Amino acid sequence: MGLFHSLDDVERHALDAERTTERPGLLQGLEPRIKVVGLLALVIAATATHSLLTLSALFALAVLLGLASNVSVFRLARQVWLGVLLFTGAIALPSLFLVPGATIARLPLLGWEISAQGVRSAAFLLGRAETSATFAALLVLTTPWPHVLKALSSLGVPDAIVAVLGMTYRYIFVLLRTAGEIMEARRSRIMSRMDRSARRRLLITTLGALLGKSLALAQDVHTAMIARGYRGQVRLLNDFRTRGRDWLFLAATLLVPASIYGLSL
């Protein structure tokens, strides 16, 4: 039952994220297209700045936007910051020793030199990744997924990309549930403990069965959607309406990368 508990955790996480989009908050009250463009501008600003102070200010801005939108710091740390730290930190760690520059410390026992330029490079890489991921997470956590797709489509993103994003999010849970059912069915028919070789064969055959089911499901779903008039466009019952506070948010967010670009000239 451990696998099913894990699948339930995934579904519970998705439902909790959907509930967050319905809470009152700063970002929840903004028009989705404005939100996409504004947060994208802040991501561009985080990747374009050459100042650690400015990068720190952008990260603090992301945290403040999250708090103003009822997204807790604990949630951001658990869902965004920890994963980015582990992945990007592993990439940035060698730069401490490989980037040439003034030595500020030595690694005990190994004697490897840590340069000031290496620390700066690692800080920029990690800071940009954390800040950009936080802005992206705020978009998803404060906007219903269909609204994100419609906003992307209305902003000129190709329909094929929007369709792939929509299908991936919608049916990944179906595939996870199918994988859990296949594994549980096979385990219920095994009478003795399996050795490593048998477990590997079981895993390979399960992956093959899941691939076949996913291809059949994708074909059936695509045929059903075409039969019901789907042409790659996301349609919602309510239309987007831009208000004064939306334009104010957009102007403020566009001013950030413009200021960074102007100061760098």
PLY file of the C-alpha trace (Angstrom):
ply
format ascii 1.0
element vertex 265
property float x
property float y
property float z
element edge 264
property int vertex1
property int vertex2
end_header
0.00 0.00 0.00
3.02 2.29 0.20
2.84 3.10 -3.48
-0.82 4.05 -3.24
-0.05 6.27 -0.24
2.58 8.04 -2.35
0.08 8.53 -5.17
-2.45 9.89 -2.71
0.18 12.37 -1.50
0.71 13.58 -5.08
-3.02 14.04 -5.63
-3.42 15.73 -2.26
-0.61 18.14 -3.15
-2.30 19.03 -6.46
-5.67 19.60 -4.77
-4.04 21.78 -2.12
-2.40 23.84 -4.86
-5.79 24.33 -6.52
-7.29 25.50 -3.23
-4.50 28.06 -2.89
-5.60 29.68 -6.16
-9.04 30.32 -4.63
-7.77 32.09 -1.50
-7.93 35.88 -1.28
-4.58 37.44 -2.02
-2.64 39.96 -4.07
-1.73 37.73 -7.00
-5.03 35.81 -6.96
-6.84 39.08 -7.69
-4.80 39.92 -10.79
-5.75 39.13 -14.37
-3.87 35.99 -15.53
-2.31 37.53 -18.66
-0.96 40.46 -16.68
0.31 38.06 -14.05
2.15 35.92 -16.61
3.83 38.90 -18.25
4.66 40.61 -14.94
6.17 37.57 -13.26
8.06 36.71 -16.46
9.53 40.23 -16.38
10.70 39.62 -12.80
12.26 36.31 -13.85
14.11 38.11 -16.65
15.26 40.72 -14.15
16.60 38.00 -11.84
18.56 36.37 -14.65
19.85 39.64 -16.09
21.12 41.39 -12.97
24.83 41.44 -12.21
24.42 42.59 -8.62
24.00 40.24 -5.69
22.28 43.02 -3.78
19.68 43.44 -6.54
19.24 39.68 -6.73
18.67 39.53 -2.98
16.09 42.31 -3.27
14.26 40.38 -6.01
14.24 37.26 -3.86
12.84 39.27 -0.96
10.20 40.67 -3.34
9.22 37.12 -4.33
8.80 36.19 -0.67
6.71 39.30 0.00
4.49 38.56 -2.99
4.01 35.04 -1.66
3.05 36.27 1.80
0.67 38.83 0.30
-0.94 35.98 -1.67
-1.38 33.62 1.32
1.52 31.39 0.22
3.55 30.59 3.32
7.33 30.69 3.52
7.27 27.08 4.76
5.45 25.98 1.62
7.88 27.79 -0.65
10.82 26.29 1.23
9.40 22.76 1.05
8.14 22.81 -2.52
10.62 25.13 -4.24
13.71 26.17 -2.36
14.83 22.79 -1.06
14.62 21.07 -4.46
16.37 23.94 -6.25
19.07 24.03 -3.55
19.83 20.33 -3.93
19.87 20.34 -7.73
21.47 23.72 -8.45
23.75 23.45 -5.43
25.25 20.27 -6.83
25.97 22.11 -10.09
27.31 25.24 -8.41
29.54 23.47 -5.87
32.50 22.76 -8.23
32.75 26.45 -9.14
33.97 27.16 -5.60
37.19 25.35 -6.43
37.43 25.58 -10.24
36.89 29.31 -10.82
40.26 31.07 -10.53
40.63 34.03 -8.22
41.78 35.22 -4.82
41.86 32.41 -2.27
39.66 33.01 0.76
39.71 29.55 2.36
41.01 26.01 2.00
39.08 22.80 2.26
40.36 20.78 5.25
42.21 17.52 4.51
41.98 17.89 0.72
43.58 21.33 0.66
41.42 22.60 -2.21
41.39 26.38 -2.53
38.09 28.27 -2.43
38.23 31.48 -4.45
36.20 34.64 -3.92
35.19 34.63 -7.58
34.05 31.02 -7.24
31.86 31.88 -4.27
30.38 34.80 -6.23
29.67 32.60 -9.26
28.00 29.94 -7.11
25.94 32.59 -5.30
24.72 34.05 -8.60
23.78 30.63 -10.00
21.96 29.54 -6.88
20.31 32.93 -6.30
19.03 33.23 -9.86
17.65 29.70 -9.79
15.92 30.15 -6.43
14.45 33.54 -7.33
13.23 32.50 -10.78
11.73 29.27 -9.44
9.92 31.20 -6.70
8.31 33.59 -9.18
7.27 30.65 -11.39
5.83 28.78 -8.41
3.83 31.84 -7.37
2.24 31.94 -10.82
1.12 28.31 -10.59
0.05 28.51 -6.94
-2.10 31.62 -7.42
-3.64 30.92 -10.84
-5.94 28.03 -11.85
-4.18 25.87 -14.41
-6.82 26.39 -17.17
-6.40 30.16 -16.72
-2.63 29.82 -17.10
-3.12 27.88 -20.34
-5.60 30.40 -21.72
-3.29 33.28 -20.79
-0.38 31.61 -22.59
-2.56 30.99 -25.64
-3.83 34.59 -25.73
-0.24 35.86 -25.45
0.76 34.03 -28.63
2.22 30.77 -27.33
1.67 28.10 -30.05
-1.44 25.98 -29.54
0.64 22.79 -29.75
2.69 23.80 -26.69
-0.42 24.82 -24.76
-2.10 21.51 -25.62
0.94 19.52 -24.48
1.07 21.41 -21.18
-2.63 20.90 -20.58
-2.59 17.19 -21.44
0.52 16.56 -19.37
-0.96 18.08 -16.24
-4.38 16.49 -16.70
-3.31 12.93 -17.39
-0.14 12.52 -15.36
-2.35 11.57 -12.41
-4.15 8.97 -14.52
-0.82 7.43 -15.49
0.41 7.46 -11.89
-2.74 5.74 -10.74
-2.45 3.18 -13.56
1.17 2.46 -12.61
0.14 1.92 -9.01
-2.63 -0.46 -9.97
-0.31 -2.49 -12.23
2.32 -2.82 -9.51
-0.24 -3.75 -6.86
-1.87 -6.33 -9.14
1.47 -7.98 -9.86
2.50 -7.98 -6.21
-0.78 -9.61 -5.19
-0.01 -12.53 -7.51
3.52 -13.17 -6.21
3.66 -15.86 -3.54
7.34 -15.67 -2.53
10.04 -13.07 -2.08
11.63 -11.98 -5.37
15.36 -11.66 -5.91
16.94 -8.59 -7.52
16.93 -10.06 -11.01
13.23 -10.88 -10.80
12.44 -7.41 -9.44
14.30 -5.81 -12.35
12.35 -7.92 -14.84
9.12 -6.98 -13.09
9.99 -3.31 -13.27
10.87 -3.51 -16.98
7.68 -5.34 -17.90
5.63 -2.88 -15.82
7.21 0.06 -17.63
6.43 -1.60 -20.96
2.80 -2.18 -19.98
2.48 1.39 -18.74
3.94 2.73 -22.00
1.43 0.73 -24.02
-1.47 1.91 -21.86
-0.32 5.53 -22.04
-0.08 5.45 -25.85
-3.54 3.91 -26.13
-4.95 6.42 -23.65
-3.39 9.36 -25.50
-4.86 8.21 -28.81
-8.32 7.65 -27.32
-8.32 11.02 -25.55
-7.12 12.89 -28.64
-9.78 11.25 -30.81
-12.49 12.08 -28.26
-11.36 15.72 -28.03
-11.31 16.15 -31.81
-14.78 14.62 -32.04
-16.03 17.22 -29.54
-14.66 20.16 -31.48
-11.27 20.70 -29.82
-8.88 22.66 -32.06
-6.06 23.43 -29.65
-7.59 26.51 -28.01
-8.40 26.77 -24.31
-11.96 28.00 -23.75
-13.35 29.20 -20.43
-16.81 30.34 -19.38
-15.47 33.64 -18.03
-13.43 36.12 -20.07
-10.38 37.97 -18.78
-10.96 41.57 -17.76
-8.07 43.94 -17.14
-8.54 46.55 -14.42
-6.56 49.48 -13.13
-4.63 47.50 -10.49
-3.61 45.01 -13.17
-2.00 47.73 -15.26
-0.34 49.15 -12.15
1.16 45.74 -11.31
2.33 45.30 -14.91
3.96 48.75 -15.00
5.75 48.09 -11.69
7.08 44.70 -12.77
8.19 45.92 -16.20
10.01 48.81 -14.54
12.29 46.38 -12.65
14.11 44.81 -15.66
14.07 48.17 -17.46
15.85 49.77 -14.49
18.39 46.95 -14.32
19.10 47.28 -18.03
19.39 51.06 -17.78
21.82 50.91 -14.87
24.01 48.36 -16.66
24.56 50.64 -19.67
0 1
1 2
2 3
3 4
4 5
5 6
6 7
7 8
8 9
9 10
10 11
11 12
12 13
13 14
14 15
15 16
16 17
17 18
18 19
19 20
20 21
21 22
22 23
23 24
24 25
25 26
26 27
27 28
28 29
29 30
30 31
31 32
32 33
33 34
34 35
35 36
36 37
37 38
38 39
39 40
40 41
41 42
42 43
43 44
44 45
45 46
46 47
47 48
48 49
49 50
50 51
51 52
52 53
53 54
54 55
55 56
56 57
57 58
58 59
59 60
60 61
61 62
62 63
63 64
64 65
65 66
66 67
67 68
68 69
69 70
70 71
71 72
72 73
73 74
74 75
75 76
76 77
77 78
78 79
79 80
80 81
81 82
82 83
83 84
84 85
85 86
86 87
87 88
88 89
89 90
90 91
91 92
92 93
93 94
94 95
95 96
96 97
97 98
98 99
99 100
100 101
101 102
102 103
103 104
104 105
105 106
106 107
107 108
108 109
109 110
110 111
111 112
112 113
113 114
114 115
115 116
116 117
117 118
118 119
119 120
120 121
121 122
122 123
123 124
124 125
125 126
126 127
127 128
128 129
129 130
130 131
131 132
132 133
133 134
134 135
135 136
136 137
137 138
138 139
139 140
140 141
141 142
142 143
143 144
144 145
145 146
146 147
147 148
148 149
149 150
150 151
151 152
152 153
153 154
154 155
155 156
156 157
157 158
158 159
159 160
160 161
161 162
162 163
163 164
164 165
165 166
166 167
167 168
168 169
169 170
170 171
171 172
172 173
173 174
174 175
175 176
176 177
177 178
178 179
179 180
180 181
181 182
182 183
183 184
184 185
185 186
186 187
187 188
188 189
189 190
190 191
191 192
192 193
193 194
194 195
195 196
196 197
197 198
198 199
199 200
200 201
201 202
202 203
203 204
204 205
205 206
206 207
207 208
208 209
209 210
210 211
211 212
212 213
213 214
214 215
215 216
216 217
217 218
218 219
219 220
220 221
221 222
222 223
223 224
224 225
225 226
226 227
227 228
228 229
229 230
230 231
231 232
232 233
233 234
234 235
235 236
236 237
237 238
238 239
239 240
240 241
241 242
242 243
243 244
244 245
245 246
246 247
247 248
248 249
249 250
250 251
251 252
252 253
253 254
254 255
255 256
256 257
257 258
258 259
259 260
260 261
261 262
262 263
263 264
